[in-house]
């Protein structure tokens, strides 16, 4: 089964959510709490860190658009199976 962008995957660690950082293109896998565990309060969905968010918004629109396009290409490569998802990212 192939994952769509932002789709959740059931695994041993619980449900994983993934996305591609719009600024640096890093593939981020966010762990979700497994049943019976304490919840993980990680609400990242666009940028991998605060520094990437600040850097992205300080750039001109044309550079922002290029970086967004790069993130879309990486996400498409993951959906097509050309790139595998990394292991669960443990933190910020």
N, CA, C and O atoms as a GROMACS GRO file, in nm:
protein
  368
    1UNK      N    1   0.084  -0.118   0.000
    1UNK     CA    2   0.000   0.000   0.000
    1UNK      C    3   0.088   0.124   0.000
    1UNK      O    4   0.176   0.138   0.085
    2UNK      N    5   0.067   0.215  -0.095
    2UNK     CA    6   0.145   0.337  -0.101
    2UNK      C    7   0.079   0.446  -0.018
    2UNK      O    8  -0.044   0.456  -0.012
    3UNK      N    9   0.162   0.526   0.046
    3UNK     CA   10   0.111   0.636   0.126
    3UNK      C   11   0.094   0.760   0.040
    3UNK      O   12   0.179   0.788  -0.044
    4UNK      N   13  -0.011   0.833   0.060
    4UNK     CA   14  -0.030   0.962  -0.004
    4UNK      C   15   0.032   1.069   0.085
    4UNK      O   16   0.063   1.043   0.201
    5UNK      N   17   0.050   1.189   0.031
    5UNK     CA   18   0.112   1.298   0.106
    5UNK      C   19   0.035   1.323   0.234
    5UNK      O   20  -0.085   1.350   0.230
    6UNK      N   21   0.102   1.314   0.348
    6UNK     CA   22   0.040   1.340   0.477
    6UNK      C   23  -0.044   1.224   0.528
    6UNK      O   24  -0.107   1.237   0.633
    7UNK      N   25  -0.046   1.112   0.458
    7UNK     CA   26  -0.127   0.999   0.500
    7UNK      C   27  -0.062   0.932   0.621
    7UNK      O   28   0.059   0.944   0.641
    8UNK      N   29  -0.142   0.862   0.700
    8UNK     CA   30  -0.091   0.798   0.819
    8UNK      C   31  -0.061   0.651   0.791
    8UNK      O   32  -0.128   0.587   0.710
    9UNK      N   33   0.040   0.599   0.859
    9UNK     CA   34   0.082   0.460   0.843
    9UNK      C   35   0.076   0.391   0.978
    9UNK      O   36   0.123   0.446   1.077
   10UNK      N   37   0.018   0.272   0.983
   10UNK     CA   38   0.010   0.196   1.107
   10UNK      C   39   0.137   0.114   1.123
   10UNK      O   40   0.173   0.038   1.033
   11UNK      N   41   0.206   0.129   1.235
   11UNK     CA   42   0.330   0.055   1.258
   11UNK      C   43   0.340   0.013   1.404
   11UNK      O   44   0.245   0.030   1.480
   12UNK      N   45   0.454  -0.041   1.442
   12UNK     CA   46   0.475  -0.085   1.579
   12UNK      C   47   0.478   0.031   1.676
   12UNK      O   48   0.438   0.017   1.792
   13UNK      N   49   0.527   0.148   1.631
   13UNK     CA   50   0.541   0.263   1.719
   13UNK      C   51   0.411   0.342   1.732
   13UNK      O   52   0.408   0.442   1.804
   14UNK      N   53   0.306   0.300   1.666
   14UNK     CA   54   0.182   0.376   1.664
   14UNK      C   55   0.158   0.422   1.521
   14UNK      O   56   0.208   0.360   1.427
   15UNK      N   57   0.083   0.526   1.505
   15UNK     CA   58   0.054   0.577   1.372
   15UNK      C   59   0.153   0.687   1.340
   15UNK      O   60   0.175   0.776   1.422
   16UNK      N   61   0.213   0.681   1.222
   16UNK     CA   62   0.311   0.780   1.180
   16UNK      C   63   0.251   0.873   1.076
   16UNK      O   64   0.174   0.831   0.990
   17UNK      N   65   0.286   0.999   1.086
   17UNK     CA   66   0.243   1.100   0.990
   17UNK      C   67   0.368   1.157   0.929
   17UNK      O   68   0.469   1.173   0.998
   18UNK      N   69   0.366   1.187   0.800
   18UNK     CA   70   0.486   1.239   0.736
   18UNK      C   71   0.454   1.359   0.648
   18UNK      O   72   0.341   1.376   0.603
   19UNK      N   73   0.556   1.440   0.626
   19UNK     CA   74   0.545   1.554   0.536
   19UNK      C   75   0.685   1.595   0.493
   19UNK      O   76   0.784   1.550   0.550
   20UNK      N   77   0.693   1.681   0.391
   20UNK     CA   78   0.820   1.732   0.342
   20UNK      C   79   0.829   1.878   0.381
   20UNK      O   80   0.737   1.955   0.354
   21UNK      N   81   0.939   1.918   0.445
   21UNK     CA   82   0.959   2.057   0.487
   21UNK      C   83   0.963   2.146   0.363
   21UNK      O   84   1.035   2.119   0.268
   22UNK      N   85   0.884   2.253   0.366
   22UNK     CA   86   0.878   2.344   0.251
   22UNK      C   87   1.007   2.422   0.231
   22UNK      O   88   1.034   2.466   0.119
   23UNK      N   89   1.086   2.439   0.334
   23UNK     CA   90   1.207   2.519   0.322
   23UNK      C   91   1.328   2.435   0.279
   23UNK      O   92   1.392   2.465   0.178
   24UNK      N   93   1.359   2.331   0.356
   24UNK     CA   94   1.483   2.256   0.330
   24UNK      C   95   1.461   2.127   0.253
   24UNK      O   96   1.558   2.068   0.206
   25UNK      N   97   1.338   2.081   0.240
   25UNK     CA   98   1.310   1.958   0.166
   25UNK      C   99   1.330   1.832   0.247
   25UNK      O  100   1.327   1.722   0.192
   26UNK      N  101   1.351   1.844   0.378
   26UNK     CA  102   1.371   1.729   0.464
   26UNK      C  103   1.241   1.651   0.479
   26UNK      O  104   1.134   1.711   0.494
   27UNK      N  105   1.248   1.519   0.474
   27UNK     CA  106   1.132   1.435   0.495
   27UNK      C  107   1.119   1.412   0.645
   27UNK      O  108   1.209   1.357   0.708
   28UNK      N  109   1.007   1.455   0.702
   28UNK     CA  110   0.988   1.446   0.846
   28UNK      C  111   0.876   1.346   0.874
   28UNK      O  112   0.765   1.360   0.822
   29UNK      N  113   0.905   1.246   0.957
   29UNK     CA  114   0.806   1.149   1.001
   29UNK      C  115   0.776   1.177   1.148
   29UNK      O  116   0.866   1.172   1.232
   30UNK      N  117   0.651   1.206   1.178
   30UNK     CA  118   0.612   1.244   1.313
   30UNK      C  119   0.543   1.125   1.380
   30UNK      O  120   0.444   1.075   1.327
   31UNK      N  121   0.594   1.079   1.494
   31UNK     CA  122   0.530   0.966   1.563
   31UNK      C  123   0.402   1.010   1.632
   31UNK      O  124   0.396   1.119   1.690
   32UNK      N  125   0.303   0.927   1.626
   32UNK     CA  126   0.179   0.949   1.700
   32UNK      C  127   0.175   0.847   1.813
   32UNK      O  128   0.242   0.744   1.807
   33UNK      N  129   0.096   0.874   1.915
   33UNK     CA  130   0.089   0.785   2.030
   33UNK      C  131   0.018   0.655   1.993
   33UNK      O  132  -0.085   0.657   1.926
   34UNK      N  133   0.075   0.544   2.036
   34UNK     CA  134   0.010   0.415   2.020
   34UNK      C  135  -0.100   0.403   2.125
   34UNK      O  136  -0.097   0.473   2.226
   35UNK      N  137  -0.195   0.316   2.102
   35UNK     CA  138  -0.301   0.298   2.202
   35UNK      C  139  -0.244   0.262   2.338
   35UNK      O  140  -0.161   0.172   2.350
   36UNK      N  141  -0.288   0.332   2.440
   36UNK     CA  142  -0.241   0.307   2.575
   36UNK      C  143  -0.118   0.386   2.614
   36UNK      O  144  -0.074   0.376   2.729
   37UNK      N  145  -0.060   0.463   2.524
   37UNK     CA  146   0.057   0.544   2.555
   37UNK      C  147   0.018   0.690   2.573
   37UNK      O  148  -0.092   0.732   2.536
   38UNK      N  149   0.110   0.765   2.631
   38UNK     CA  150   0.088   0.908   2.648
   38UNK      C  151   0.093   0.976   2.511
   38UNK      O  152   0.180   0.944   2.430
   39UNK      N  153   0.002   1.071   2.483
   39UNK     CA  154  -0.001   1.133   2.350
   39UNK      C  155   0.123   1.217   2.320
   39UNK      O  156   0.183   1.275   2.411
   40UNK      N  157   0.159   1.222   2.193
   40UNK     CA  158   0.270   1.303   2.147
   40UNK      C  159   0.212   1.434   2.094
   40UNK      O  160   0.127   1.433   2.006
   41UNK      N  161   0.257   1.546   2.148
   41UNK     CA  162   0.203   1.676   2.109
   41UNK      C  163   0.295   1.743   2.008
   41UNK      O  164   0.363   1.840   2.040
   42UNK      N  165   0.298   1.690   1.888
   42UNK     CA  166   0.382   1.743   1.782
   42UNK      C  167   0.290   1.784   1.668
   42UNK      O  168   0.233   1.699   1.600
   43UNK      N  169   0.275   1.914   1.648
   43UNK     CA  170   0.179   1.965   1.550
   43UNK      C  171   0.244   2.015   1.422
   43UNK      O  172   0.182   2.086   1.344
   44UNK      N  173   0.371   1.977   1.400
   44UNK     CA  174   0.438   2.020   1.277
   44UNK      C  175   0.368   1.960   1.157
   44UNK      O  176   0.330   1.843   1.158
   45UNK      N  177   0.352   2.042   1.052
   45UNK     CA  178   0.291   1.989   0.929
   45UNK      C  179   0.345   2.058   0.804
   45UNK      O  180   0.317   2.011   0.694
   46UNK      N  181   0.421   2.166   0.817
   46UNK     CA  182   0.474   2.236   0.701
   46UNK      C  183   0.626   2.247   0.707
   46UNK      O  184   0.694   2.217   0.608
   47UNK      N  185   0.680   2.288   0.821
   47UNK     CA  186   0.824   2.308   0.836
   47UNK      C  187   0.879   2.213   0.942
   47UNK      O  188   0.808   2.176   1.036
   48UNK      N  189   1.006   2.173   0.926
   48UNK     CA  190   1.067   2.079   1.021
   48UNK      C  191   1.107   2.146   1.152
   48UNK      O  192   1.120   2.080   1.254
   49UNK      N  193   1.128   2.279   1.149
   49UNK     CA  194   1.167   2.351   1.270
   49UNK      C  195   1.127   2.497   1.260
   49UNK      O  196   1.088   2.545   1.153
   50UNK      N  197   1.136   2.568   1.371
   50UNK     CA  198   1.106   2.712   1.372
   50UNK      C  199   1.205   2.788   1.286
   50UNK      O  200   1.168   2.886   1.220
   51UNK      N  201   1.329   2.745   1.286
   51UNK     CA  202   1.430   2.813   1.206
   51UNK      C  203   1.398   2.804   1.057
   51UNK      O  204   1.414   2.901   0.984
   52UNK      N  205   1.352   2.689   1.011
   52UNK     CA  206   1.314   2.674   0.870
   52UNK      C  207   1.194   2.763   0.838
   52UNK      O  208   1.187   2.821   0.729
   53UNK      N  209   1.099   2.775   0.930
   53UNK     CA  210   0.983   2.861   0.907
   53UNK      C  211   1.024   3.006   0.892
   53UNK      O  212   0.979   3.075   0.799
   54UNK      N  213   1.110   3.054   0.981
   54UNK     CA  214   1.155   3.194   0.974
   54UNK      C  215   1.235   3.219   0.846
   54UNK      O  216   1.218   3.321   0.780
   55UNK      N  217   1.323   3.124   0.813
   55UNK     CA  218   1.405   3.140   0.692
   55UNK      C  219   1.317   3.145   0.568
   55UNK      O  220   1.340   3.226   0.478
   56UNK      N  221   1.216   3.058   0.562
   56UNK     CA  222   1.128   3.052   0.446
   56UNK      C  223   1.054   3.184   0.424
   56UNK      O  224   1.049   3.235   0.312
   57UNK      N  225   0.997   3.241   0.530
   57UNK     CA  226   0.916   3.362   0.517
   57UNK      C  227   1.000   3.487   0.494
   57UNK      O  228   0.946   3.589   0.453
   58UNK      N  229   1.131   3.482   0.519
   58UNK     CA  230   1.218   3.597   0.494
   58UNK      C  231   1.268   3.602   0.351
   58UNK      O  232   1.326   3.702   0.309
   59UNK      N  233   1.248   3.495   0.275
   59UNK     CA  234   1.294   3.489   0.136
   59UNK      C  235   1.192   3.555   0.044
   59UNK      O  236   1.074   3.564   0.078
   60UNK      N  237   1.237   3.602  -0.074
   60UNK     CA  238   1.144   3.658  -0.173
   60UNK      C  239   1.047   3.551  -0.223
   60UNK      O  240   1.073   3.431  -0.211
   61UNK      N  241   0.934   3.595  -0.279
   61UNK     CA  242   0.830   3.503  -0.326
   61UNK      C  243   0.882   3.403  -0.430
   61UNK      O  244   0.843   3.287  -0.427
   62UNK      N  245   0.969   3.447  -0.520
   62UNK     CA  246   1.018   3.355  -0.624
   62UNK      C  247   1.099   3.242  -0.563
   62UNK      O  248   1.092   3.128  -0.611
   63UNK      N  249   1.176   3.270  -0.460
   63UNK     CA  250   1.254   3.164  -0.394
   63UNK      C  251   1.162   3.074  -0.314
   63UNK      O  252   1.183   2.952  -0.310
   64UNK      N  253   1.060   3.132  -0.249
   64UNK     CA  254   0.961   3.050  -0.177
   64UNK      C  255   0.894   2.952  -0.272
   64UNK      O  256   0.877   2.835  -0.239
   65UNK      N  257   0.856   3.000  -0.390
   65UNK     CA  258   0.789   2.914  -0.488
   65UNK      C  259   0.880   2.801  -0.534
   65UNK      O  260   0.833   2.688  -0.549
   66UNK      N  261   1.009   2.829  -0.557
   66UNK     CA  262   1.102   2.725  -0.597
   66UNK      C  263   1.115   2.617  -0.489
   66UNK      O  264   1.119   2.498  -0.519
   67UNK      N  265   1.120   2.661  -0.364
   67UNK     CA  266   1.133   2.565  -0.253
   67UNK      C  267   1.006   2.483  -0.236
   67UNK      O  268   1.013   2.364  -0.206
   68UNK      N  269   0.890   2.546  -0.254
   68UNK     CA  270   0.763   2.471  -0.247
   68UNK      C  271   0.757   2.366  -0.358
   68UNK      O  272   0.713   2.254  -0.334
   69UNK      N  273   0.802   2.403  -0.477
   69UNK     CA  274   0.802   2.308  -0.589
   69UNK      C  275   0.896   2.191  -0.561
   69UNK      O  276   0.863   2.077  -0.593
   70UNK      N  277   1.011   2.219  -0.501
   70UNK     CA  278   1.105   2.112  -0.468
   70UNK      C  279   1.042   2.016  -0.367
   70UNK      O  280   1.057   1.894  -0.380
   71UNK      N  281   0.972   2.069  -0.267
   71UNK     CA  282   0.905   1.984  -0.168
   71UNK      C  283   0.796   1.899  -0.234
   71UNK      O  284   0.778   1.783  -0.197
   72UNK      N  285   0.725   1.956  -0.332
   72UNK     CA  286   0.621   1.881  -0.403
   72UNK      C  287   0.682   1.768  -0.485
   72UNK      O  288   0.623   1.660  -0.493
   73UNK      N  289   0.798   1.790  -0.545
   73UNK     CA  290   0.865   1.686  -0.622
   73UNK      C  291   0.911   1.573  -0.530
   73UNK      O  292   0.898   1.456  -0.565
   74UNK      N  293   0.962   1.607  -0.414
   74UNK     CA  294   1.005   1.504  -0.318
   74UNK      C  295   0.886   1.422  -0.271
   74UNK      O  296   0.894   1.300  -0.262
   75UNK      N  297   0.774   1.489  -0.241
   75UNK     CA  298   0.652   1.419  -0.197
   75UNK      C  299   0.602   1.326  -0.308
   75UNK      O  300   0.559   1.214  -0.280
   76UNK      N  301   0.607   1.371  -0.433
   76UNK     CA  302   0.564   1.287  -0.545
   76UNK      C  303   0.655   1.166  -0.559
   76UNK      O  304   0.608   1.056  -0.591
   77UNK      N  305   0.785   1.183  -0.536
   77UNK     CA  306   0.879   1.072  -0.544
   77UNK      C  307   0.849   0.968  -0.437
   77UNK      O  308   0.863   0.848  -0.460
   78UNK      N  309   0.809   1.014  -0.320
   78UNK     CA  310   0.773   0.921  -0.212
   78UNK      C  311   0.646   0.844  -0.250
   78UNK      O  312   0.638   0.723  -0.231
   79UNK      N  313   0.548   0.916  -0.303
   79UNK     CA  314   0.422   0.851  -0.343
   79UNK      C  315   0.446   0.747  -0.452
   79UNK      O  316   0.380   0.642  -0.452
   80UNK      N  317   0.537   0.774  -0.544
   80UNK     CA  318   0.565   0.682  -0.654
   80UNK      C  319   0.657   0.568  -0.614
   80UNK      O  320   0.676   0.474  -0.691
   81UNK      N  321   0.713   0.573  -0.494
   81UNK     CA  322   0.798   0.466  -0.446
   81UNK      C  323   0.945   0.484  -0.480
   81UNK      O  324   1.025   0.394  -0.453
   82UNK      N  325   0.983   0.596  -0.539
   82UNK     CA  326   1.124   0.619  -0.573
   82UNK      C  327   1.207   0.648  -0.448
   82UNK      O  328   1.326   0.617  -0.445
   83UNK      N  329   1.145   0.706  -0.347
   83UNK     CA  330   1.213   0.737  -0.221
   83UNK      C  331   1.136   0.670  -0.108
   83UNK      O  332   1.013   0.676  -0.104
   84UNK      N  333   1.208   0.606  -0.017
   84UNK     CA  334   1.144   0.543   0.098
   84UNK      C  335   1.135   0.641   0.213
   84UNK      O  336   1.219   0.730   0.225
   85UNK      N  337   1.034   0.626   0.297
   85UNK     CA  338   1.021   0.708   0.415
   85UNK      C  339   1.129   0.674   0.516
   85UNK      O  340   1.162   0.556   0.533
   86UNK      N  341   1.187   0.773   0.583
   86UNK     CA  342   1.288   0.745   0.686
   86UNK      C  343   1.222   0.690   0.813
   86UNK      O  344   1.100   0.685   0.824
   87UNK      N  345   1.306   0.649   0.905
   87UNK     CA  346   1.255   0.604   1.035
   87UNK      C  347   1.190   0.721   1.108
   87UNK      O  348   1.203   0.835   1.064
   88UNK      N  349   1.121   0.694   1.216
   88UNK     CA  350   1.048   0.795   1.290
   88UNK      C  351   1.145   0.898   1.346
   88UNK      O  352   1.244   0.862   1.411
   89UNK      N  353   1.116   1.028   1.322
   89UNK     CA  354   1.196   1.138   1.375
   89UNK      C  355   1.156   1.157   1.520
   89UNK      O  356   1.039   1.176   1.550
   90UNK      N  357   1.253   1.152   1.612
   90UNK     CA  358   1.221   1.153   1.754
   90UNK      C  359   1.197   1.291   1.811
   90UNK      O  360   1.139   1.301   1.920
   91UNK      N  361   1.237   1.397   1.744
   91UNK     CA  362   1.217   1.527   1.805
   91UNK      C  363   1.231   1.641   1.707
   91UNK      O  364   1.236   1.621   1.586
   92UNK      N  365   1.238   1.758   1.761
   92UNK     CA  366   1.241   1.879   1.680
   92UNK      C  367   1.378   1.904   1.626
   92UNK      O  368   1.399   2.003   1.555
   0.00000   0.00000   0.00000
